[in-house]
């Protein structure tokens, strides 16, 4: 039994030696055939060039990054931590890292450029950059660009390369969508439509989307208990009107709800409980009712100065009319006198003409002269 054990061990040792010899032979470089040039005697290889082939360009990637939470509030400071790794087969040296926050981020103190002396193949490093999300930045994922510029030596040749990597950091704008208290009607009557109004304004930097208004409760009828308002841009104002008709008089309790999505896509709701006193419907006026205010107004009359002005105007009008009538009568009387004078003058002229004609006629007739009788002595 002991002889068999030693023999087995000898076989194992021989087998291991054979394997080691085979591995040594495999690891030896491939022999190359050389030829001598007849002109200068320089040795040349038979086949491929003796210059070694360069490997792939080493790539730098960002394998992980953090910014302190789910999102960064606009105007807040945060630390951007990113881990970068050399994925190549050779080391990189003289590396310069530049961080660019674009239009949404700024460096919160310090510099945006960092230097790394060397990073071996497969190794990784972590860099921390203090940054600030600008208050004017838009909501949502905003880009940050990290640039790597480095050198490497491969096949005894020094080369340079550069890579730009973008990462996204979400920014959240504060919710500043404000809805004022409801504006209630002065009076409301059963069976008559009335309206409650809500005024709103979006003071935030981001847009508000999918705004809906709902009126909940019992004891009223509404054609649209839920109405879709839509999107509300930054800086926009408006109003929401709830039109409804109370069914009966008394106290009416209802709840006004406004639901929307903020700039981060989060659904939010604002509620306003309201209580309204509903009066009995107004009686129908058939035309026979007398308004007591009308009698009061009639008894009160007009102010005294109004009557004074009216009296002055009436006196002035009467005086003007009297003067005009007198002038007209005077002109008419003068016209009548002139007509009578003209008629009288015409009659006299006719009489004198008749006399003259008679004298002429007598002169032309034969006249008999009668002598006087002689007195007897």
TAWOWO-V245201 format. One record per residue. N is the residue number from 1. PSI is psi in radians with two decimals (* if undefined). Layout:
BEGIN
N/PSI, N/PSI
END
This chain:
BEGIN
1/-0.65, 2/-0.63, 3/-0.69, 4/-0.61, 5/-0.75, 6/-0.65, 7/-0.67, 8/-0.70, 9/-0.65, 10/-0.65, 11/-0.71, 12/-0.73, 13/-0.71, 14/-0.67, 15/-0.73, 16/-0.68, 17/-0.68, 18/-0.72, 19/-0.71, 20/-0.69, 21/-0.70, 22/-0.71, 23/-0.62, 24/-0.71, 25/-0.70, 26/-0.64, 27/-0.19, 28/2.54, 29/2.65, 30/2.22, 31/2.50, 32/2.53, 33/2.27, 34/2.58, 35/2.63, 36/2.17, 37/2.36, 38/-0.34, 39/-0.91, 40/-0.01, 41/0.26, 42/2.39, 43/2.35, 44/2.61, 45/2.61, 46/1.79, 47/-2.16, 48/2.82, 49/2.55, 50/-0.20, 51/2.24, 52/2.57, 53/2.33, 54/2.59, 55/-3.09, 56/2.71, 57/2.25, 58/2.29, 59/2.47, 60/2.21, 61/2.80, 62/1.97, 63/-0.37, 64/2.61, 65/2.65, 66/2.73, 67/0.26, 68/-0.04, 69/-2.83, 70/-0.62, 71/2.95, 72/2.22, 73/2.47, 74/2.29, 75/-0.07, 76/2.69, 77/2.61, 78/2.87, 79/2.19, 80/1.95, 81/2.17, 82/2.50, 83/2.18, 84/2.58, 85/2.51, 86/1.90, 87/0.05, 88/-3.08, 89/-0.07, 90/2.81, 91/2.66, 92/2.57, 93/2.95, 94/0.84, 95/2.36, 96/2.19, 97/2.28, 98/2.31, 99/2.18, 100/2.06, 101/-0.04, 102/-2.50, 103/-0.06, 104/-0.35, 105/2.69, 106/2.73, 107/2.17, 108/1.28, 109/2.47, 110/-2.68, 111/2.82, 112/0.16, 113/2.36, 114/2.65, 115/2.38, 116/2.21, 117/-0.83, 118/2.60, 119/1.95, 120/2.79, 121/2.27, 122/-0.17, 123/2.81, 124/2.72, 125/2.77, 126/2.35, 127/2.41, 128/2.29, 129/2.07, 130/2.21, 131/2.95, 132/2.36, 133/2.14, 134/2.52, 135/-0.39, 136/0.01, 137/2.63, 138/2.74, 139/2.73, 140/-3.10, 141/2.18, 142/2.50, 143/2.60, 144/2.23, 145/2.24, 146/2.07, 147/2.38, 148/2.17, 149/2.16, 150/3.01, 151/2.78, 152/2.75, 153/2.16, 154/2.25, 155/0.73, 156/0.38, 157/2.22, 158/2.26, 159/2.90, 160/2.69, 161/2.90, 162/2.52, 163/2.43, 164/2.19, 165/2.30, 166/2.35, 167/2.76, 168/2.35, 169/2.09, 170/2.40, 171/2.41, 172/2.18, 173/2.49, 174/2.51, 175/1.92, 176/0.61, 177/1.94, 178/2.40, 179/2.14, 180/2.94, 181/2.65, 182/2.52, 183/1.93, 184/2.67, 185/2.65, 186/-0.71, 187/2.64, 188/2.43, 189/2.57, 190/2.33, 191/-0.06, 192/2.40, 193/2.43, 194/2.98, 195/2.41, 196/2.35, 197/2.45, 198/2.20, 199/2.47, 200/2.81, 201/2.42, 202/1.76, 203/-0.08, 204/2.99, 205/-0.40, 206/2.87, 207/2.65, 208/2.37, 209/2.78, 210/0.93, 211/2.23, 212/2.50, 213/2.32, 214/2.46, 215/2.08, 216/2.53, 217/-3.11, 218/2.80, 219/0.29, 220/2.76, 221/2.43, 222/2.35, 223/-0.57, 224/1.66, 225/-0.41, 226/2.18, 227/2.46, 228/2.10, 229/-0.67, 230/-2.61, 231/2.57, 232/1.98, 233/2.87, 234/2.29, 235/0.08, 236/2.48, 237/2.80, 238/-3.02, 239/2.67, 240/2.20, 241/2.21, 242/1.86, 243/2.25, 244/2.90, 245/2.00, 246/2.49, 247/-0.55, 248/2.87, 249/2.78, 250/-2.84, 251/2.29, 252/2.07, 253/2.32, 254/2.97, 255/2.23, 256/2.27, 257/2.39, 258/2.01, 259/2.57, 260/2.98, 261/2.23, 262/-3.06, 263/-0.33, 264/0.04, 265/0.15, 266/2.32, 267/2.32, 268/2.76, 269/2.41, 270/2.30, 271/2.52, 272/1.80, 273/2.42, 274/2.61, 275/2.27, 276/2.36, 277/2.06, 278/2.23, 279/2.89, 280/2.69, 281/2.58, 282/2.45, 283/2.58, 284/2.26, 285/1.99, 286/0.10, 287/-0.21, 288/-0.32, 289/2.51, 290/2.27, 291/2.07, 292/-0.44, 293/-0.53, 294/-0.76, 295/-0.69, 296/-0.74, 297/-0.65, 298/-0.69, 299/-0.63, 300/-0.62, 301/-2.93, 302/2.80, 303/2.72, 304/-0.57, 305/-0.43, 306/-0.77, 307/-0.65, 308/-0.77, 309/-0.75, 310/-0.71, 311/-0.77, 312/-0.75, 313/-0.70, 314/-0.75, 315/-0.74, 316/-0.73, 317/-0.76, 318/-0.74, 319/-0.75, 320/-0.78, 321/-0.70, 322/-0.76, 323/-0.74, 324/-0.70, 325/-0.72, 326/-0.77, 327/-0.69, 328/-0.73, 329/-0.71, 330/-0.75, 331/-0.68, 332/-0.73, 333/-0.75, 334/-0.67, 335/-0.67, 336/-0.72, 337/-0.75, 338/-0.67, 339/-0.72, 340/-0.71, 341/-0.70, 342/-0.70, 343/-0.71, 344/-0.71, 345/-0.67, 346/-0.70, 347/-0.80, 348/-0.71, 349/-0.64, 350/-0.66, 351/-0.80, 352/-0.65, 353/-0.59, 354/-0.69, 355/-0.79, 356/-0.63, 357/-0.59, 358/-0.68, 359/-0.72, 360/-0.64, 361/-0.70, 362/-0.55, 363/-0.58, 364/-0.21, 365/2.79, 366/2.22, 367/2.27, 368/2.21, 369/2.23, 370/2.10, 371/2.62, 372/2.63, 373/2.54, 374/2.40, 375/2.33, 376/2.37, 377/*
END
